[in-house]
Structure formats: structure tokens, C-alpha cells
Amino acid sequence: MKFCLFFVLCVSFFVGCSSLQENIVSIEQTSEADEIFSIENRLAFIDSAYLLGSDVSEAKVLSAQIDEILKKKTLEAASVARLYALKGRLLAILGENAKASQCLEKSQAAYKGDVQSYVLSMRLGLSSSDFVAATAEDESLLALEDAIKAYLSHLYLDSAAKFDSAFLNLPDFYGEAYKNVRDTAWSLREVAESADDTELKLLLKEKLSVSELVLLSKLSVNTEFMNNLDKKMSEKELFKLITAKGLLSPASALPNTEAKPIESDEIATRIILARYLWNIFCEIKAKDGMKTQYSSLYRAANEESPVADVPIDSADFDAVLGVVENELLSLTDGENFAGNEAVEPTEAASSFKKLK
């Protein structure tokens, strides 16, 4: 009898273990694998936009599409858990944390141990330390979250390194989606070290207005003029002062030509930055004829411009040649300046810090 009882217990144990093994279903094994993979792909790009402060309106569209999939009656538990986790992440991006928390509960109730459910819990500040990654890809997703956490904590050098490490073992779309976040972290690794909150907000913008560019210069440029400015001066007042001093005026304008006035809210371009940098640089050096030294030489000799997209009759000819020669800015491809492109905030800050 004892032997029989022992045999029955052994059989029950192994059957139970077998049952547990069967319950562990990876997403790749479900019939919804392709749909879920597509959703994760799109979510990665939405999440990247969110981290960079860009448009995330597609999150609503994708969340609604997940709802349609969840209406299926044949979904496996692993799929239900993953879909609710992904929907929760979208709702968190949209700022709907209460609804995101409800999705987290539904995800965990459907299936324990889903990596996206754990990521959602971390984003909501509800994570526990008992999660164990089931696959190498799960471990890489957690590594990606570490990179994002470092980015949000302004640990930019650490963040860039962690992004590079995480990308190695993740599907290619993750590298494509978060590339701009990783590159931003790399750009910010030096200029953001001593930045205050106001400067950091400007550095994290995708584009700057001209008045924001001027404000960034006040925070970044270490010159006697900038240091003597009233710290309480508003962005609007600062723009008016800089404009009145002629620091946003072109140095190489031909006689009888009138430059279009710059508006405070227009997008700051590389040509505007070059103009501003050159005027400040010449003011620091205080040398007669310096502002127009290049145009005077090239126009008198009727020489061709050394910069392909900046002709010698350009109102900013001196500014472009001056900032390039003095290594305040560089040509984008070795030949062109691309003056109409919006200036990157980190590039502007780096250029301002070179002025002494």
C-alpha cells in the first residue's frame, strides 16, 4: 500500500509539473504573435516620441486597436496579459495612469510573469523586485528600461551606453525607434552636466524659437556682456535687448538692401545661429573691420564662395565663414552649411560655450 501511495504521489507530481510546463506559453507561440509584434513595434516609436516631448496622438489610435483585438474570444491567457500591458503603457503615455493601473491588474490576473506587464508596473512606480526575466529578449527589454530610466534621471552618458547595450539583443525596430533618444542622450552628455532646470528644458526641445535661442545663450555664454545682464530679465525683454544691440543683424548685407526683421517666435535656424555667434564673437574681439573681413576680400577679388550653399553676396557670408573658421560651427557635409535647417539645441549650447 505504501508503495502504491508513493507511486500515485510521484505520478501526480510529474503530471502537475507537466501541467505547469504547458501553462508557460511564450508570446511567439500564440496565434496573435504577429499582431502583438506589430503593436510593440508601433509602441516603441510612440514611447520614443513621448520621451522626446513630441506628438503621441497615435497612442489613442493604437489603444483602440488593442481593444478590438481583446474582443476576440479565442485569446490565450499570455496574449491577454501582453495586450493589456501594452494598452496600459499607451494609457500611461497619454497621462491616464488610473486606467493604466487597471490594465496592469487585468494583465497580471490573466497571466503572471509577462515582461511588458512588469515594464508597465515600473513606469507606474508599482514594480516589485521579484520579477525574473524568462528569456534573453526579456532581459534586454529590462536593460532598455534601465537606459530610459538613466535618460529621465539626466544621466546621459550612462543612458547612451545602456541603449547601445540593449539594442544588441533586441529586434531591430527598437534600435530604430529609440535611436533619437539615444542620440539625444549622447549629445547631452557634456552640455547638460552643469545645466540648470531652465537650460535643460531648452536643451531637450526638438526645435528652438529665436527668443529661446537667445535665452539659451544667456545661460550658456560666459562673456562680460552676458554676465552683466539682469538675471530677472524675461525672455521677451532679453530678445528685445539683443535685437536692439544688432546681434541678430546680418554683417554682410549689400548696400541699399534691407534685411527682414527676425521675429521672436520664428524657428531658430543654423544661419540665424551663425549670425548671432559671429556678432558676439566680433564684439568680444573688438577688432576694426573684422565683421566684414571675408566679404570684403572675396567680393573685391570676385572669388567664388568656399561654401557651396552660401554665395558671396549672401547677407550672412561673413557669419558663416567666421563661425566655421573659428570652429564655432561646422559644415554639415564638408561643403554645405545648410543654413535653413533648424538648429539643434545641444549644438547651439555647445557653440555658445566656446565663446569666451
MARFIKE-653040 format. One record per residue (C-alpha): x, z, y. Coordinates in nm, 2 decimals, decimal comma. Last residue first. Layout:
MARFIKE-653040
+--------+--------+--------+
|      u |      w |      v |
+--------+--------+--------+
|      X |      Z |      Y |
...
+--------+--------+--------+
***
This chain:
MARFIKE-653040
+--------+--------+--------+
|      u |      w |      v |
+--------+--------+--------+
|   3,50 |  -2,42 |   8,33 |
|   3,27 |  -2,68 |   8,18 |
|   3,30 |  -2,70 |   7,80 |
|   3,01 |  -2,45 |   7,76 |
|   2,78 |  -2,71 |   7,93 |
|   2,87 |  -2,97 |   7,67 |
|   2,80 |  -2,74 |   7,38 |
|   2,47 |  -2,64 |   7,53 |
|   2,37 |  -3,01 |   7,58 |
|   2,47 |  -3,10 |   7,22 |
|   2,27 |  -2,80 |   7,09 |
|   1,96 |  -2,91 |   7,29 |
|   1,98 |  -3,27 |   7,15 |
|   1,94 |  -3,52 |   7,43 |
|   1,65 |  -3,76 |   7,42 |
|   1,78 |  -4,12 |   7,38 |
|   1,78 |  -4,34 |   7,69 |
|   2,16 |  -4,31 |   7,74 |
|   2,25 |  -4,45 |   7,40 |
|   2,63 |  -4,43 |   7,49 |
|   2,74 |  -4,74 |   7,30 |
|   3,08 |  -4,84 |   7,15 |
|   3,22 |  -4,56 |   6,93 |
|   2,89 |  -4,51 |   6,76 |
|   2,72 |  -4,24 |   6,97 |
|   2,98 |  -4,24 |   7,25 |
|   3,09 |  -3,88 |   7,32 |
|   3,00 |  -3,61 |   7,56 |
|   3,21 |  -3,35 |   7,76 |
|   3,53 |  -3,51 |   7,63 |
|   3,68 |  -3,57 |   7,97 |
|   3,69 |  -3,95 |   7,91 |
|   3,33 |  -3,95 |   7,78 |
|   3,20 |  -3,73 |   8,06 |
|   3,37 |  -3,95 |   8,33 |
|   3,28 |  -4,29 |   8,17 |
|   2,92 |  -4,19 |   8,15 |
|   2,90 |  -4,04 |   8,50 |
|   3,09 |  -4,31 |   8,67 |
|   2,86 |  -4,58 |   8,53 |
|   2,55 |  -4,38 |   8,62 |
|   2,40 |  -4,61 |   8,88 |
|   2,48 |  -4,90 |   8,65 |
|   2,65 |  -5,20 |   8,81 |
|   2,95 |  -5,17 |   8,57 |
|   2,72 |  -5,21 |   8,27 |
|   2,64 |  -4,92 |   8,04 |
|   2,53 |  -5,04 |   7,69 |
|   2,87 |  -5,17 |   7,57 |
|   3,09 |  -4,90 |   7,72 |
|   3,43 |  -5,04 |   7,83 |
|   3,25 |  -5,22 |   8,12 |
|   3,38 |  -5,56 |   8,20 |
|   3,62 |  -5,59 |   8,49 |
|   3,54 |  -5,73 |   8,83 |
|   3,86 |  -5,58 |   8,96 |
|   3,69 |  -5,41 |   9,26 |
|   3,39 |  -5,33 |   9,04 |
|   3,61 |  -5,16 |   8,77 |
|   3,82 |  -4,95 |   9,01 |
|   3,55 |  -4,84 |   9,25 |
|   3,31 |  -4,78 |   8,95 |
|   3,56 |  -4,56 |   8,78 |
|   3,67 |  -4,34 |   9,08 |
|   3,31 |  -4,29 |   9,20 |
|   3,28 |  -3,91 |   9,17 |
|   3,65 |  -3,85 |   9,21 |
|   3,67 |  -3,99 |   9,56 |
|   3,81 |  -3,67 |   9,70 |
|   3,88 |  -3,40 |   9,44 |
|   3,67 |  -3,08 |   9,42 |
|   3,74 |  -3,02 |   9,05 |
|   3,45 |  -2,79 |   9,00 |
|   3,22 |  -3,01 |   9,21 |
|   3,33 |  -3,31 |   9,01 |
|   3,25 |  -3,14 |   8,68 |
|   2,90 |  -3,03 |   8,81 |
|   2,82 |  -3,39 |   8,92 |
|   2,96 |  -3,53 |   8,59 |
|   2,75 |  -3,28 |   8,38 |
|   2,43 |  -3,37 |   8,56 |
|   2,48 |  -3,74 |   8,54 |
|   2,58 |  -3,72 |   8,17 |
|   2,27 |  -3,50 |   8,10 |
|   2,04 |  -3,75 |   8,27 |
|   2,20 |  -4,03 |   8,07 |
|   2,16 |  -3,84 |   7,75 |
|   1,79 |  -3,80 |   7,81 |
|   1,59 |  -3,50 |   7,94 |
|   1,22 |  -3,57 |   7,88 |
|   1,02 |  -3,56 |   8,20 |
|   0,87 |  -3,23 |   8,32 |
|   1,09 |  -3,17 |   8,62 |
|   1,05 |  -3,52 |   8,76 |
|   1,36 |  -3,72 |   8,84 |
|   1,35 |  -3,93 |   9,16 |
|   1,39 |  -4,30 |   9,11 |
|   1,72 |  -4,40 |   9,26 |
|   1,72 |  -4,60 |   9,58 |
|   1,94 |  -4,91 |   9,62 |
|   2,08 |  -5,02 |   9,96 |
|   2,44 |  -4,97 |   9,84 |
|   2,49 |  -4,95 |   9,47 |
|   2,43 |  -4,62 |   9,29 |
|   2,74 |  -4,48 |   9,12 |
|   2,70 |  -4,11 |   9,16 |
|   2,35 |  -4,08 |   9,03 |
|   2,15 |  -3,77 |   9,16 |
|   2,08 |  -3,47 |   8,93 |
|   2,34 |  -3,25 |   9,10 |
|   2,22 |  -3,35 |   9,44 |
|   2,22 |  -3,00 |   9,58 |
|   1,84 |  -3,03 |   9,64 |
|   1,79 |  -3,12 |   9,28 |
|   1,97 |  -2,82 |   9,16 |
|   1,77 |  -2,59 |   9,39 |
|   1,44 |  -2,75 |   9,30 |
|   1,52 |  -2,71 |   8,93 |
|   1,61 |  -2,35 |   8,97 |
|   1,29 |  -2,27 |   9,16 |
|   1,08 |  -2,42 |   8,87 |
|   1,28 |  -2,24 |   8,60 |
|   1,23 |  -1,91 |   8,79 |
|   1,51 |  -1,73 |   8,98 |
|   1,54 |  -1,37 |   8,87 |
|   1,91 |  -1,41 |   8,78 |
|   1,98 |  -1,52 |   9,14 |
|   2,26 |  -1,78 |   9,11 |
|   2,62 |  -1,66 |   9,16 |
|   2,72 |  -1,72 |   8,80 |
|   2,60 |  -2,08 |   8,82 |
|   2,81 |  -2,15 |   9,13 |
|   3,12 |  -1,96 |   9,01 |
|   3,11 |  -2,15 |   8,68 |
|   3,04 |  -2,04 |   8,32 |
|   2,77 |  -2,29 |   8,22 |
|   2,55 |  -2,18 |   7,93 |
|   2,25 |  -1,98 |   8,07 |
|   2,23 |  -2,17 |   8,39 |
|   2,28 |  -2,49 |   8,20 |
|   1,99 |  -2,41 |   7,97 |
|   1,77 |  -2,37 |   8,28 |
|   1,87 |  -2,71 |   8,40 |
|   1,79 |  -2,86 |   8,06 |
|   1,46 |  -2,68 |   8,07 |
|   1,38 |  -2,84 |   8,41 |
|   1,47 |  -3,18 |   8,27 |
|   1,24 |  -3,13 |   7,97 |
|   1,40 |  -3,05 |   7,64 |
|   1,35 |  -3,20 |   7,29 |
|   1,33 |  -3,07 |   6,94 |
|   1,34 |  -2,71 |   7,07 |
|   1,56 |  -2,45 |   6,88 |
|   1,82 |  -2,45 |   7,15 |
|   1,57 |  -2,37 |   7,42 |
|   1,43 |  -2,07 |   7,22 |
|   1,79 |  -1,95 |   7,17 |
|   1,86 |  -1,96 |   7,54 |
|   1,56 |  -1,74 |   7,62 |
|   1,64 |  -1,50 |   7,33 |
|   2,00 |  -1,45 |   7,43 |
|   2,28 |  -1,68 |   7,29 |
|   2,61 |  -1,53 |   7,19 |
|   2,64 |  -1,68 |   6,84 |
|   2,39 |  -1,96 |   6,92 |
|   2,65 |  -2,22 |   7,02 |
|   2,86 |  -2,17 |   6,71 |
|   2,63 |  -2,21 |   6,40 |
|   2,36 |  -2,38 |   6,60 |
|   2,45 |  -2,73 |   6,50 |
|   2,49 |  -2,63 |   6,13 |
|   2,15 |  -2,46 |   6,14 |
|   2,00 |  -2,77 |   6,30 |
|   2,15 |  -2,98 |   6,02 |
|   1,99 |  -2,76 |   5,75 |
|   1,65 |  -2,77 |   5,92 |
|   1,68 |  -3,14 |   5,97 |
|   1,78 |  -3,19 |   5,60 |
|   1,48 |  -2,98 |   5,48 |
|   1,26 |  -3,26 |   5,36 |
|   1,53 |  -3,50 |   5,24 |
|   1,72 |  -3,23 |   5,05 |
|   1,39 |  -3,10 |   4,90 |
|   1,29 |  -3,46 |   4,81 |
|   1,59 |  -3,50 |   4,59 |
|   1,46 |  -3,26 |   4,32 |
|   1,66 |  -2,93 |   4,33 |
|   1,99 |  -2,84 |   4,17 |
|   2,24 |  -2,94 |   4,44 |
|   2,00 |  -2,88 |   4,72 |
|   2,02 |  -2,50 |   4,69 |
|   2,40 |  -2,50 |   4,75 |
|   2,38 |  -2,71 |   5,06 |
|   2,09 |  -2,50 |   5,20 |
|   2,29 |  -2,19 |   5,13 |
|   2,59 |  -2,32 |   5,33 |
|   2,37 |  -2,41 |   5,63 |
|   2,20 |  -2,07 |   5,62 |
|   2,52 |  -1,88 |   5,62 |
|   2,64 |  -2,07 |   5,92 |
|   2,31 |  -2,02 |   6,09 |
|   2,25 |  -1,65 |   6,05 |
|   1,97 |  -1,67 |   6,31 |
|   1,74 |  -1,45 |   6,09 |
|   1,50 |  -1,74 |   6,05 |
|   1,78 |  -1,95 |   5,92 |
|   1,90 |  -1,68 |   5,68 |
|   1,55 |  -1,65 |   5,54 |
|   1,53 |  -2,03 |   5,50 |
|   1,86 |  -2,03 |   5,31 |
|   1,74 |  -1,74 |   5,09 |
|   1,42 |  -1,93 |   5,03 |
|   1,63 |  -2,23 |   4,91 |
|   1,81 |  -2,00 |   4,67 |
|   1,47 |  -1,89 |   4,54 |
|   1,39 |  -2,25 |   4,48 |
|   1,72 |  -2,30 |   4,31 |
|   1,65 |  -2,01 |   4,07 |
|   1,31 |  -2,18 |   3,99 |
|   1,50 |  -2,50 |   3,92 |
|   1,73 |  -2,32 |   3,68 |
|   1,42 |  -2,20 |   3,49 |
|   1,22 |  -1,88 |   3,43 |
|   1,32 |  -1,70 |   3,75 |
|   1,26 |  -1,32 |   3,72 |
|   1,04 |  -1,14 |   3,96 |
|   1,07 |  -0,76 |   3,96 |
|   1,18 |  -0,72 |   4,32 |
|   0,84 |  -0,73 |   4,48 |
|   0,71 |  -0,96 |   4,74 |
|   0,45 |  -0,88 |   5,00 |
|   0,61 |  -1,00 |   5,32 |
|   0,37 |  -1,29 |   5,35 |
|   0,65 |  -1,55 |   5,31 |
|   0,79 |  -1,34 |   5,02 |
|   0,45 |  -1,34 |   4,84 |
|   0,42 |  -1,72 |   4,89 |
|   0,76 |  -1,76 |   4,73 |
|   0,65 |  -1,54 |   4,44 |
|   0,34 |  -1,76 |   4,39 |
|   0,56 |  -2,06 |   4,41 |
|   0,77 |  -1,92 |   4,12 |
|   0,48 |  -1,86 |   3,89 |
|   0,53 |  -1,53 |   3,70 |
|   0,18 |  -1,43 |   3,61 |
|  -0,10 |  -1,68 |   3,56 |
|  -0,46 |  -1,69 |   3,69 |
|  -0,47 |  -1,34 |   3,85 |
|  -0,14 |  -1,40 |   4,03 |
|  -0,27 |  -1,72 |   4,18 |
|  -0,60 |  -1,57 |   4,27 |
|  -0,43 |  -1,28 |   4,45 |
|  -0,19 |  -1,51 |   4,63 |
|  -0,48 |  -1,73 |   4,74 |
|  -0,65 |  -1,42 |   4,89 |
|  -0,32 |  -1,34 |   5,07 |
|  -0,32 |  -1,69 |   5,22 |
|  -0,68 |  -1,64 |   5,35 |
|  -0,56 |  -1,32 |   5,53 |
|  -0,25 |  -1,50 |   5,65 |
|  -0,42 |  -1,79 |   5,83 |
|  -0,13 |  -1,88 |   6,06 |
|  -0,14 |  -2,25 |   5,97 |
|   0,19 |  -2,21 |   5,78 |
|   0,04 |  -1,92 |   5,59 |
|  -0,26 |  -2,14 |   5,50 |
|  -0,01 |  -2,40 |   5,36 |
|   0,17 |  -2,14 |   5,16 |
|  -0,16 |  -2,01 |   5,02 |
|  -0,26 |  -2,37 |   4,91 |
|   0,07 |  -2,39 |   4,72 |
|   0,01 |  -2,06 |   4,55 |
|  -0,35 |  -2,15 |   4,47 |
|  -0,22 |  -2,48 |   4,32 |
|   0,05 |  -2,30 |   4,12 |
|  -0,18 |  -2,04 |   3,97 |
|  -0,45 |  -2,30 |   3,88 |
|  -0,19 |  -2,52 |   3,72 |
|  -0,05 |  -2,24 |   3,50 |
|  -0,40 |  -2,14 |   3,40 |
|  -0,48 |  -2,49 |   3,27 |
|  -0,73 |  -2,70 |   3,47 |
|  -1,02 |  -2,85 |   3,27 |
|  -1,30 |  -2,75 |   3,50 |
|  -1,17 |  -2,95 |   3,80 |
|  -1,28 |  -2,80 |   4,14 |
|  -0,92 |  -2,69 |   4,20 |
|  -0,82 |  -3,06 |   4,25 |
|  -1,06 |  -3,09 |   4,54 |
|  -0,94 |  -2,76 |   4,69 |
|  -0,58 |  -2,90 |   4,67 |
|  -0,69 |  -3,20 |   4,88 |
|  -0,84 |  -2,97 |   5,15 |
|  -0,50 |  -2,78 |   5,17 |
|  -0,32 |  -3,12 |   5,21 |
|  -0,54 |  -3,22 |   5,50 |
|  -0,51 |  -2,88 |   5,67 |
|  -0,13 |  -2,88 |   5,63 |
|  -0,11 |  -3,23 |   5,78 |
|  -0,16 |  -3,06 |   6,12 |
|   0,20 |  -2,92 |   6,10 |
|   0,34 |  -3,07 |   6,42 |
|   0,70 |  -2,94 |   6,50 |
|   0,84 |  -2,59 |   6,55 |
|   1,15 |  -2,66 |   6,35 |
|   1,04 |  -2,42 |   6,07 |
|   0,69 |  -2,57 |   6,07 |
|   0,83 |  -2,92 |   6,04 |
|   1,04 |  -2,81 |   5,74 |
|   0,73 |  -2,65 |   5,58 |
|   0,53 |  -2,97 |   5,63 |
|   0,81 |  -3,17 |   5,47 |
|   0,83 |  -2,93 |   5,17 |
|   0,45 |  -2,93 |   5,14 |
|   0,45 |  -3,31 |   5,09 |
|   0,68 |  -3,29 |   4,79 |
|   0,51 |  -2,99 |   4,65 |
|   0,18 |  -3,18 |   4,67 |
|   0,33 |  -3,48 |   4,49 |
|   0,47 |  -3,26 |   4,21 |
|   0,13 |  -3,09 |   4,17 |
|  -0,04 |  -3,43 |   4,13 |
|   0,22 |  -3,54 |   3,88 |
|   0,20 |  -3,22 |   3,67 |
|  -0,18 |  -3,21 |   3,66 |
|  -0,18 |  -3,27 |   3,28 |
|   0,03 |  -2,97 |   3,23 |
|   0,37 |  -2,96 |   3,05 |
|   0,57 |  -3,00 |   3,37 |
|   0,40 |  -2,70 |   3,51 |
|   0,55 |  -2,48 |   3,24 |
|   0,33 |  -2,31 |   2,99 |
|   0,40 |  -1,97 |   2,86 |
|   0,08 |  -1,89 |   2,67 |
|   0,22 |  -2,05 |   2,35 |
|   0,51 |  -1,81 |   2,35 |
|   0,27 |  -1,52 |   2,38 |
|   0,07 |  -1,65 |   2,08 |
|   0,39 |  -1,68 |   1,88 |
|   0,49 |  -1,33 |   1,96 |
|   0,15 |  -1,21 |   1,85 |
|   0,17 |  -1,41 |   1,53 |
|   0,52 |  -1,25 |   1,48 |
|   0,39 |  -0,90 |   1,53 |
|   0,07 |  -0,95 |   1,33 |
|   0,27 |  -1,08 |   1,04 |
|   0,51 |  -0,79 |   1,06 |
|   0,22 |  -0,54 |   1,07 |
|   0,05 |  -0,70 |   0,77 |
|   0,37 |  -0,69 |   0,58 |
|   0,42 |  -0,32 |   0,66 |
|   0,07 |  -0,24 |   0,55 |
|   0,12 |  -0,43 |   0,23 |
|   0,45 |  -0,24 |   0,17 |
|   0,28 |   0,09 |   0,24 |
|   0,00 |   0,00 |   0,00 |
+--------+--------+--------+
***
